[in-house]
Structure formats: C-alpha cells, structure tokens
Amino acid sequence: MVLTNLKQTVHADLNKVDKLIVASLHSEISLVQDLGKYIIQGGGKRLRPLVVLLSAKACNYAGEDQIAMAAVIEFIHTATLLHDDVVDGSLLRRGRETANNLWGNEAAVLVGDFLYSRSFQLMVEVKNFKILKIIADATNTIAEGEVLQLLNQHNPETSEQSYLHVIRSKTAKLFESAAEIGAVLANSPPHIQSALAQYGQHLGTAYQLIDDILDYQITESQSGKSVGTDLAEGKPTMPLIYLYKHGTAQHRSLIIEAITNPKNCDLSIIRTAIQQSTALDYTFAFARREAELAKQVISELPDSEYQAAAIELAEFVVTRTH
C-alpha cells in the first residue's frame, strides 16, 4: 500500500513510462518482442523509474524527457536481470518462471542485449551529453560489479568492504544514476545533482541489504523468486560475511564448506545459523543507516510532495517485506 501511494504522486508520468516501454519493445522479430514483454511486464516494483520521476519533479523539471529516461533506467535494470538469471541459473523471478528457463540462456542473453541497445537509442533522442555519460559510466560500473562478484564467488574470506563494493556497483549505481538524471534534466545546481546522486546510492545500498536479509527470512512463495540463490551459488552476502567474522569456529567451518562446496552441503543449517545469530540485526542496522543518509541528503531539496515522497521511499525500502 505504501508503494502504491508513493506511485500515485507521479501516476500520470508512470503511465506514460509504461506506454513508452511497450512501444519501445516493438520488433519485427517475435522472440524479441515476446520475451521482452514477458520480463518487462512481470510485476516489478518500478522503483528505479519512480526515482527518476520523483527526482525530476522535486527539482521542478517541467519538460517531458523524464519519461524517456525512466524507461531507459527500467530497460537497463531488466537487461541486468536477464543476464543475472542466466549466470545464476535461476528458475523463478517475480513469481514466474525466468525467461532463461522458458526460452533458453541464449535467447535471454541476446534479448538482454536488445534492451541495452534500445535504452541507448532512447537516450540519444534526449540529446543530453551529461546524461549519456552518466548512463555509460553506470553500465560500465555495473559490469565491473558483476565481475567482482564472480571473483568473490566461493571465497569465504570475502570482506565486508569488498561486498559493499559489489552492491554499490551492481545495485546502487543504477539507483544513483536514476536520481542524478532527474536533477540534470532540471539543470539543477551541481550541489543538488550531487545530493541526489548520493541519495540514490544510499537508497540502492539499503535496498540490496534488505534483499540479503529477506533471502534468509522468507519463502519462495513470499518473495516471488528463488531464495537462497546466492548461497547456493557460493556467493557471500552481508549476513554470511558477518557470521563468518563474528561467529564460532563451528560457524566458520560450516560457512567455508557452504561457500566452497555448496552443492554437497546442507544449506538449511547455514540458514538456521544466520537466523539464530545477530547477523540479520547487523545487516538491518547497516541498511537503516543507509536509508537515514538518503533521507538526510534529500532534505537539502526544497519542501514539496515529491521530496516528501522520496523521503518516504527511503523508509519503504528498509521496511518492506518482499
């Protein structure tokens, strides 16, 4: 309900974004159109487009280019999901079968590439060089984050600092770009552009940390996606990193086995150990600090219903249950 109310603040713009997304998915190749529509219309929260729209409105932008940029951000996000699901071998996303499970890995990767290229076509139409640079830098950073995550895979010694680097690159960077773009469209002063970029980074970091917690707390039917995927793939996340550092020798031994050889390990033991420790509390406190920092920097903007909605969005990110 909270998210629905937040979206109502920019309801008309969100409708325009959805229409542009559908129109931009048109292709003479039926597989591209069918698979693209399947994943785009799969019930996502549309948080990143929402950040673009709230940012632009909070900066008093009066044009229409925020619609195209919100669609661009959603296309890039969706492309990363398609590629992530292939890499992870995921079978479930948003309560439905993943595209790679239905159409195969090759099709999922190639349609992800189509969405990337379509996003850059939309960006060119906006004719804003600074925004082009923001998005180009973001996609490069996201790719680097994917590679760093791969390097951390099966490494129980992964540090908290290294993991934060991964999530700030993979997840938070797109939130950061979404927020900054709204300020750039409005030709806001540099300190406002910087403040919104920081807002997005803190918001995205908090979002991912809450995802880490939910992976240990809820079931697949509640989350709508495969749970425990990171652990099953040997990818350490914040709760696991914390337990490895602060847990008992037995905990560390279990984590080493789970991370280095997940296929031959009873992962439910690790999940129970995480739930019985203070790892989830620690991760939540970290996410809460990030959300508070997001609220703090967005407070630099003039009071408006859009600024208030951006503050409420930071609260929603850390209180959500799925």
Phi and psi in degrees as a GROMACS rama.xvg file:
@    title "Ramachandran Plot"
@    xaxis  label "Phi"
@    yaxis  label "Psi"
@TYPE xy
-60.1191  -47.0848  VAL-2
-64.3418  -39.5984  LEU-3
-59.1475  -42.6228  THR-4
-65.7564  -39.5058  ASN-5
-63.2594  -43.0697  LEU-6
-65.0304  -29.2929  LYS-7
-62.1848  -26.0721  GLN-8
-60.3  -34.4124  THR-9
-125.561  37.9409  VAL-10
-55.8214  -46.7005  HIS-11
-62.1389  -42.3239  ALA-12
-67.6726  -39.287  ASP-13
-62.5385  -37.7678  LEU-14
-62.4362  -40.4372  ASN-15
-65.5724  -38.205  LYS-16
-62.3108  -46.1279  VAL-17
-60.7238  -41.1757  ASP-18
-65.8201  -39.8247  LYS-19
-66.5882  -39.3289  LEU-20
-59.9895  -47.5483  ILE-21
-61.7553  -45.0702  VAL-22
-64.2676  -36.9738  ALA-23
-75.3955  -15.4783  SER-24
-82.1643  -5.32637  LEU-25
-61.9588  134.931  HIS-26
-153.433  147.355  SER-27
-69.9545  -17.1869  GLU-28
-93.3733  113.259  ILE-29
-61.113  -36.1106  SER-30
-62.2132  -41.7693  LEU-31
-60.5492  -47.285  VAL-32
-67.4787  -44.5668  GLN-33
-67.0842  -47.472  ASP-34
-68.8559  -40.7471  LEU-35
-60.3585  -46.564  GLY-36
-65.0408  -36.617  LYS-37
-60.4108  -45.8111  TYR-38
-79.1996  -39.9621  ILE-39
-65.6489  -38.7851  ILE-40
-93.8466  23.7335  GLN-41
-87.1287  16.2742  GLY-42
88.4919  24.886  GLY-43
-67.3728  161.754  GLY-44
-74.0016  -19.4643  LYS-45
59.7581  35.7441  ARG-46
-67.1463  -41.9376  LEU-47
-66.8942  -46.0038  ARG-48
-59.0103  -37.5411  PRO-49
-60.6168  -39.3243  LEU-50
-63.6106  -41.9326  VAL-51
-58.0796  -49.3094  VAL-52
-66.2701  -44.2389  LEU-53
-64.6047  -40.253  LEU-54
-62.1003  -48.3915  SER-55
-61.2937  -45.3482  ALA-56
-67.357  -37.8135  LYS-57
-65.605  -24.3549  ALA-58
-96.3468  11.7008  CYS-59
64.7963  32.4972  ASN-60
-71.2835  133.597  TYR-61
-113.252  4.79643  ALA-62
-90.0938  -158.329  GLY-63
-124.334  -1.93385  GLU-64
-68.5973  -14.8573  ASP-65
-63.665  -25.4769  GLN-66
-65.9988  -50.5693  ILE-67
-62.4552  -40.5599  ALA-68
-70.8665  -32.5751  MET-69
-65.4882  -38.9467  ALA-70
-65.554  -40.244  ALA-71
-58.2151  -48.6153  VAL-72
-61.2481  -40.0504  ILE-73
-68.8145  -37.515  GLU-74
-63.5588  -44.2595  PHE-75
-63.9563  -43.5867  ILE-76
-59.4886  -45.1904  HIS-77
-65.4668  -39.0896  THR-78
-60.9069  -40.8881  ALA-79
-66.6467  -34.6395  THR-80
-64.3087  -44.5029  LEU-81
-57.8907  -47.1393  LEU-82
-68.478  -40.262  HIS-83
-60.0586  -44.6074  ASP-84
-63.9475  -33.2963  ASP-85
-68.0483  -47.9504  VAL-86
-61.0772  -41.826  VAL-87
-83.4408  -13.9947  ASP-88
67.3586  31.669  GLY-89
-69.2163  145.301  SER-90
-108.816  -15.8084  LEU-91
-136.3  136.238  LEU-92
-148.482  123.919  ARG-93
55.2321  38.2457  ARG-94
78.178  5.63451  GLY-95
-129.995  164.715  ARG-96
-61.1604  143.038  GLU-97
-69.635  157.42  THR-98
-61.9219  -38.7599  ALA-99
-66.4282  -29.0209  ASN-100
-73.4852  -31.5655  ASN-101
-86.9578  -44.6102  LEU-102
-107.121  -12.6344  TRP-103
102.147  156.449  GLY-104
-61.9041  -41.8816  ASN-105
-60.4842  -47.3537  GLU-106
-64.4361  -41.1964  ALA-107
-62.8064  -43.3147  ALA-108
-64.969  -44.4924  VAL-109
-69.0735  -37.113  LEU-110
-71.0317  -32.0834  VAL-111
-59.3065  -41.9063  GLY-112
-63.1773  -38.8375  ASP-113
-59.9929  -42.8198  PHE-114
-65.7541  -38.3952  LEU-115
-59.7932  -48.453  TYR-116
-67.2647  -36.76  SER-117
-64.2323  -37.869  ARG-118
-62.9226  -37.7728  SER-119
-73.1458  -29.8465  PHE-120
-62.9716  -42.6925  GLN-121
-65.6703  -38.6879  LEU-122
-62.6683  -41.7416  MET-123
-59.0039  -36.0319  VAL-124
-65.4373  -25.8032  GLU-125
-73.8148  -26.264  VAL-126
59.0009  49.3964  LYS-127
-130.277  106.854  ASN-128
-63.4214  -38.8026  PHE-129
-63.1624  -38.8986  LYS-130
-67.2624  -39.6953  ILE-131
-56.1658  -43.276  LEU-132
-67.0586  -41.1585  LYS-133
-58.0864  -47.1032  ILE-134
-70.8221  -40.1424  ILE-135
-61.1419  -44.2752  ALA-136
-64.6185  -39.908  ASP-137
-63.7784  -46.6022  ALA-138
-64.4319  -34.6812  THR-139
-67.2841  -42.2645  ASN-140
-64.4142  -40.8781  THR-141
-60.5202  -43.4114  ILE-142
-62.9675  -41.6575  ALA-143
-62.7149  -38.585  GLU-144
-62.5618  -38.5426  GLY-145
-62.4865  -42.5077  GLU-146
-67.2658  -42.1101  VAL-147
-62.4388  -39.1745  LEU-148
-61.9168  -39.8315  GLN-149
-62.6554  -39.9189  LEU-150
-66.7077  -32.1381  LEU-151
-78.9443  -15.9135  ASN-152
-58.6579  136.343  GLN-153
65.0684  19.406  HIS-154
-113.608  99.0855  ASN-155
-68.1498  -13.7073  PRO-156
-87.5967  6.10863  GLU-157
-54.9315  129.058  THR-158
-85.7185  161.851  SER-159
-60.883  -39.6886  GLU-160
-62.1423  -43.5334  GLN-161
-65.0579  -40.28  SER-162
-66.0727  -41.2658  TYR-163
-62.2751  -35.3908  LEU-164
-60.5172  -41.7517  HIS-165
-61.5864  -51.6172  VAL-166
-73.5337  -28.9895  ILE-167
-71.7572  -24.784  ARG-168
-85.5587  -48.6267  SER-169
-74.2746  -43.6142  LYS-170
-108.121  -53.4051  THR-171
-68.6927  -28.0109  ALA-172
-61.6944  -37.7878  LYS-173
-72.4472  -36.7671  LEU-174
-61.7334  -43.1041  PHE-175
-58.8365  -46.4283  GLU-176
-64.4005  -41.6213  SER-177
-58.8427  -43.813  ALA-178
-71.4908  -41.3751  ALA-179
-66.1025  -36.9421  GLU-180
-58.5129  -41.2106  ILE-181
-58.6152  -40.6783  GLY-182
-70.2662  -36.5976  ALA-183
-66.6114  -42.435  VAL-184
-57.412  -36.664  LEU-185
-85.0287  2.57363  ALA-186
53.6194  40.3311  ASN-187
-68.8248  157.214  SER-188
-58.827  154.56  PRO-189
-53.3386  -37.7884  PRO-190
-69.0286  -28.1351  HIS-191
-74.6743  -42.0377  ILE-192
-58.03  -43.7126  GLN-193
-65.1512  -41.2356  SER-194
-62.2833  -41.8814  ALA-195
-69.6873  -36.0066  LEU-196
-61.3698  -43.2527  ALA-197
-64.2888  -40.4083  GLN-198
-55.4041  -48.2455  TYR-199
-63.9394  -39.5204  GLY-200
-64.8849  -45.5521  GLN-201
-64.3178  -41.2583  HIS-202
-61.2293  -46.9005  LEU-203
-66.3719  -37.0063  GLY-204
-65.0706  -44.6654  THR-205
-61.1197  -41.5541  ALA-206
-58.3768  -47.135  TYR-207
-68.1785  -38.3032  GLN-208
-64.2304  -37.3086  LEU-209
-66.9129  -37.3275  ILE-210
-58.0202  -40.7884  ASP-211
-59.4924  -41.2684  ASP-212
-67.3251  -47.6686  ILE-213
-61.2431  -28.4547  LEU-214
-62.6807  -23.0077  ASP-215
-103.749  -3.71133  TYR-216
-112.612  -29.4897  GLN-217
-119.407  167.894  ILE-218
-94.2774  170.076  THR-219
-61.4823  -37.2233  GLU-220
-66.56  -29.8986  SER-221
-78.443  -38.6139  GLN-222
-85.5191  -26.7852  SER-223
78.0205  10.6284  GLY-224
-149.042  168.768  LYS-225
-61.9993  129.525  SER-226
-102.105  155.715  VAL-227
72.7289  11.2849  GLY-228
-62.5889  -44.3404  THR-229
-59.8086  -45.4794  ASP-230
-65.7592  -42.372  LEU-231
-64.1673  -26.001  ALA-232
-93.9735  4.76174  GLU-233
75.1146  28.7436  GLY-234
-104.816  114.122  LYS-235
-73.3193  135.426  PRO-236
-118.51  177.01  THR-237
-53.4453  -48.2748  MET-238
-59.5759  -40.3876  PRO-239
-68.4832  -41.9076  LEU-240
-61.4433  -40.5375  ILE-241
-65.453  -46.5236  TYR-242
-64.2814  -36.7142  LEU-243
-62.8533  -39.4347  TYR-244
-78.9539  -37.1457  LYS-245
-110.762  -5.17811  HIS-246
-82.7207  -171.384  GLY-247
-81.3043  172.082  THR-248
-60.8332  -35.8811  ALA-249
-65.7284  -40.0886  GLN-250
-59.1821  -47.825  HIS-251
-61.6451  -38.8922  ARG-252
-64.1239  -42.5489  SER-253
-64.4497  -41.1294  LEU-254
-67.314  -42.0838  ILE-255
-57.6205  -44.8407  ILE-256
-65.6296  -41.3047  GLU-257
-67.6906  -41.2599  ALA-258
-75.9327  -39.9515  ILE-259
-83.5533  -26.4282  THR-260
-143.529  61.1349  ASN-261
-63.1143  -29.4074  PRO-262
-68.984  -23.0582  LYS-263
-111.87  25.6428  ASN-264
-127.031  143.906  CYS-265
-80.153  97.176  ASP-266
-69.0598  -19.3421  LEU-267
-64.5403  -27.2483  SER-268
-65.3131  -42.8817  ILE-269
-64.4897  -43.1488  ILE-270
-60.0238  -43.8039  ARG-271
-64.1202  -41.6132  THR-272
-61.7155  -41.9284  ALA-273
-61.9161  -46.2016  ILE-274
-64.5516  -31.8353  GLN-275
-86.8962  -8.6339  GLN-276
-96.5829  -172.525  SER-277
-97.2417  13.0315  THR-278
-62.5968  -40.9816  ALA-279
-71.3406  -36.4117  LEU-280
-62.9735  -43.1115  ASP-281
-62.26  -44.9802  TYR-282
-65.0766  -40.1127  THR-283
-64.9769  -41.3261  PHE-284
-61.8272  -37.6101  ALA-285
-64.8637  -46.0108  PHE-286
-62.1545  -40.4267  ALA-287
-62.0955  -40.9571  ARG-288
-62.7472  -40.7649  ARG-289
-63.7123  -41.9426  GLU-290
-64.2148  -39.6662  ALA-291
-66.0902  -37.0505  GLU-292
-65.068  -37.9949  LEU-293
-61.4425  -45.2768  ALA-294
-62.1591  -39.4537  LYS-295
-62.7688  -46.6737  GLN-296
-73.7287  -32.0633  VAL-297
-72.6226  -18.4889  ILE-298
-68.355  -12.3595  SER-299
-69.8075  -19.463  GLU-300
-80.0582  154.905  LEU-301
-59.314  148.569  PRO-302
-61.1634  133.535  ASP-303
-164.466  168.359  SER-304
-65.4184  -26.3602  GLU-305
-78.3684  -39.1714  TYR-306
-64.3075  -41.7393  GLN-307
-62.6945  -38.6493  ALA-308
-66.8863  -36.548  ALA-309
-65.0786  -38.4511  ALA-310
-64.9118  -43.526  ILE-311
-66.459  -32.2547  GLU-312
-63.6798  -39.2278  LEU-313
-62.7263  -36.4252  ALA-314
-69.7658  -41.1798  GLU-315
-60.1242  -40.6353  PHE-316
-57.4544  -36.0832  VAL-317
-96.177  -7.79339  VAL-318
-109.169  -3.98666  THR-319
-65.4353  157.577  ARG-320
-115.034  4.61986  THR-321
